[in-house]
Amino acid sequence: MIILPVNKKRHNEPIPEPTLRRIPKYYRFLLSEQNKDTEYISATTIAEFTKFKPIQVRKDLQIAGAVGRPKIGYEMKSIIKTLESFLGYDNITESFLVGVGHLGTALLNHGQFDEHGVSIVVAFDNNPTLIDTTINGIHIKDVKKFKNLAERMNIKVGIISVPEEQVQATCDMMVDAGMKAILNLSSTPLVVPDDVVVQSLNIGVALALLIKKLQ
């Protein structure tokens, strides 16, 4: 499953998943063009860079609520703002990370989640040497305090980066604390209620697929 952004203009209409996967690519390209002081940009230019057909780009941008001008294109500042709103990048979502091993530490040091609408505000672990320390300004707390703090702060997004044997139990803890969106950084499939959305991203599997394609 995929976490859907809030589409304020078309909130009652289903958003195709392929569109959700393409629009962040448009957004990243637009940011790079914005740095070149580009005032207007066409769907054809976006299509040339992203390798999609212009008609597909226009349809995706229409779904996102972007409005262009005939023969001129899309005003750069306006389309970037529209896509940020569509993707939820203009509304930072606070999240909790559970598991501060090698992967969890790398995520905390990454420091660029805010650019994508997610802010890790607190991390949790059961390792005594990590508890009450900080990584990149983010405090690490005892996982025993997870539920109480999640409920107090009304946190709805959780990130799981624990060993495989702890993944489902960690997920259950997040659901019990009222979380509605979970990023699962493991190969373990999660069992969740119907009202909880999960995005699984296993780096090892992704790398294996990449090597397979290379071969």
C-alpha positions as CSV (number, residue, x, y, z in Angstrom):
1,M,0.0,0.0,0.0
2,I,1.0,3.6,-0.3
3,I,0.4,6.6,1.8
4,L,-1.8,9.0,-0.2
5,P,-1.1,12.7,-0.1
6,V,-3.9,15.1,0.6
7,N,-5.4,16.4,-2.7
8,K,-7.4,19.4,-1.6
9,K,-8.9,20.0,-5.0
10,R,-10.0,16.5,-5.8
11,H,-10.2,15.0,-2.3
12,N,-13.2,12.8,-3.2
13,E,-11.6,11.3,-6.3
14,P,-9.2,8.3,-6.2
15,I,-5.6,9.1,-7.2
16,P,-3.9,6.5,-9.4
17,E,-0.8,5.1,-7.7
18,P,1.4,5.5,-10.9
19,T,0.5,9.2,-10.7
20,L,1.7,9.4,-7.1
21,R,5.0,7.8,-8.1
22,R,5.6,10.2,-11.1
23,I,4.7,13.5,-9.5
24,P,7.7,13.5,-7.0
25,K,10.0,13.1,-10.0
26,Y,8.4,16.2,-11.6
27,Y,8.8,18.0,-8.4
28,R,12.5,17.3,-8.0
29,F,13.1,18.4,-11.6
30,L,11.2,21.6,-11.1
31,L,13.3,22.4,-8.1
32,S,16.5,22.0,-10.1
33,E,15.1,24.3,-12.8
34,Q,13.9,26.8,-10.3
35,N,17.6,27.3,-9.3
36,K,18.2,28.4,-12.9
37,D,15.7,31.2,-12.6
38,T,13.3,29.6,-15.0
39,E,10.0,31.5,-14.9
40,Y,7.8,29.2,-17.0
41,I,8.1,25.6,-17.9
42,S,6.2,23.3,-20.3
43,A,4.9,19.8,-19.9
44,T,7.0,18.8,-22.9
45,T,10.2,20.0,-21.1
46,I,9.2,18.1,-17.9
47,A,8.5,15.0,-20.1
48,E,11.8,15.2,-21.8
49,F,13.7,15.1,-18.5
50,T,11.5,12.5,-16.7
51,K,11.2,10.2,-19.8
52,F,7.4,10.3,-19.7
53,K,5.0,11.2,-22.5
54,P,3.9,14.9,-22.5
55,I,0.2,13.9,-22.5
56,Q,0.8,11.8,-19.3
57,V,2.6,14.7,-17.6
58,R,-0.3,17.0,-18.4
59,K,-2.8,14.5,-17.0
60,D,-0.8,14.0,-13.8
61,L,-0.3,17.8,-13.3
62,Q,-4.1,18.3,-13.9
63,I,-4.8,15.7,-11.2
64,A,-2.4,17.5,-8.8
65,G,-4.3,20.8,-9.5
66,A,-1.6,22.6,-11.6
67,V,-3.0,25.0,-14.2
68,G,-0.9,26.0,-17.2
69,R,-1.2,28.7,-19.9
70,P,-1.5,27.8,-23.6
71,K,1.8,28.2,-25.5
72,I,3.5,29.4,-22.3
73,G,3.3,26.6,-19.8
74,Y,3.2,26.5,-16.1
75,E,4.4,29.4,-13.9
76,M,7.3,27.9,-12.0
77,K,6.6,29.2,-8.5
78,S,2.9,28.3,-8.8
79,I,3.4,24.8,-10.0
80,I,6.0,24.0,-7.4
81,K,3.7,25.3,-4.7
82,T,0.8,23.3,-6.1
83,L,2.9,20.1,-6.2
84,E,4.2,20.7,-2.6
85,S,0.6,21.0,-1.4
86,F,-0.5,17.9,-3.4
87,L,2.3,15.8,-2.0
88,G,2.0,17.2,1.5
89,Y,5.5,18.6,1.5
90,D,4.1,22.0,2.7
91,N,2.8,20.3,5.9
92,I,5.5,18.7,7.9
93,T,4.3,15.5,9.4
94,E,5.9,14.6,12.7
95,S,7.0,11.0,13.1
96,F,8.6,8.6,15.6
97,L,11.5,6.2,14.6
98,V,11.8,2.9,16.5
99,G,15.2,1.1,16.2
100,V,18.5,3.0,16.3
101,G,20.8,0.4,14.9
102,H,23.0,1.0,11.8
103,L,20.0,1.8,9.6
104,G,18.2,3.9,12.1
105,T,21.3,5.9,12.9
106,A,21.8,6.5,9.1
107,L,18.2,7.8,8.9
108,L,18.7,10.2,11.8
109,N,21.9,11.5,10.3
110,H,20.2,11.9,6.9
111,G,18.7,15.1,8.0
112,Q,16.6,15.7,4.8
113,F,13.2,14.2,5.7
114,D,11.8,17.7,6.2
115,E,12.1,18.4,2.5
116,H,9.7,15.5,1.9
117,G,7.1,16.3,4.4
118,V,8.3,14.1,7.2
119,S,10.1,15.1,10.4
120,I,11.5,12.5,12.8
121,V,11.0,14.3,16.2
122,V,12.0,11.4,18.5
123,A,13.7,8.0,18.2
124,F,13.3,5.0,20.5
125,D,15.4,2.0,21.4
126,N,15.9,-0.5,24.2
127,N,19.7,-0.2,24.2
128,P,20.8,1.4,27.5
129,T,23.9,3.0,25.9
130,L,21.6,4.8,23.4
131,I,18.8,5.9,25.7
132,D,19.0,9.7,26.6
133,T,21.5,10.4,23.9
134,T,21.0,12.4,20.7
135,I,21.9,11.9,17.1
136,N,21.8,14.9,14.8
137,G,19.8,16.7,17.4
138,I,17.1,14.0,17.7
139,H,16.6,12.6,21.2
140,I,16.6,8.8,21.7
141,K,14.3,7.6,24.4
142,D,13.5,4.3,26.1
143,V,11.0,2.4,23.9
144,K,8.9,1.8,27.1
145,K,7.9,5.5,26.8
146,F,6.7,5.2,23.2
147,K,3.0,4.8,23.7
148,N,2.6,7.5,26.3
149,L,4.6,10.0,24.3
150,A,2.9,9.1,21.0
151,E,-0.5,9.7,22.5
152,R,0.5,12.9,24.2
153,M,2.0,14.4,21.0
154,N,-0.7,12.9,18.8
155,I,1.9,11.3,16.5
156,K,0.3,9.3,13.6
157,V,3.4,8.3,11.6
158,G,5.9,5.6,12.7
159,I,9.1,4.3,11.1
160,I,10.3,0.8,11.9
161,S,14.0,0.0,11.6
162,V,14.3,-2.9,14.1
163,P,15.6,-6.5,13.6
164,E,13.2,-8.8,11.7
165,E,12.1,-10.7,14.7
166,Q,10.8,-7.5,16.4
167,V,9.1,-5.9,13.4
168,Q,5.5,-7.1,14.0
169,A,5.6,-6.5,17.7
170,T,6.9,-2.9,17.0
171,C,4.1,-2.5,14.5
172,D,1.5,-3.7,17.0
173,M,2.9,-1.1,19.5
174,M,2.5,1.7,17.0
175,V,-1.0,0.7,16.2
176,D,-1.9,0.4,19.9
177,A,-0.6,4.0,20.3
178,G,-2.9,5.2,17.6
179,M,-0.6,5.5,14.6
180,K,-2.2,5.4,11.2
181,A,0.8,5.3,8.8
182,I,3.8,3.1,9.1
183,L,7.0,3.0,7.1
184,N,8.4,-0.6,7.3
185,L,12.1,-0.8,6.5
186,S,12.2,-4.6,6.5
187,S,11.2,-7.6,4.4
188,T,8.7,-8.7,7.1
189,P,5.0,-8.3,5.9
190,L,2.9,-6.5,8.5
191,V,-0.5,-7.4,9.7
192,V,-2.4,-4.2,10.4
193,P,-6.1,-3.0,10.8
194,D,-7.8,-1.8,7.7
195,D,-7.5,1.9,8.7
196,V,-3.7,1.7,9.0
197,V,-1.6,2.3,5.8
198,V,1.8,0.7,5.4
199,Q,4.7,1.4,3.0
200,S,7.4,-1.2,3.0
201,L,10.9,-0.4,1.8
202,N,13.5,-3.1,2.1
203,I,16.9,-1.8,0.9
204,G,18.4,-5.3,0.6
205,V,15.6,-6.4,-1.7
206,A,15.8,-3.2,-3.8
207,L,19.5,-3.7,-4.2
208,A,19.1,-7.4,-5.2
209,L,16.5,-6.3,-7.9
210,L,18.9,-3.7,-9.1
211,I,21.7,-6.2,-9.5
212,K,19.3,-8.6,-11.2
213,K,18.3,-5.9,-13.8
214,L,22.0,-5.1,-14.4
215,Q,22.7,-8.8,-15.1
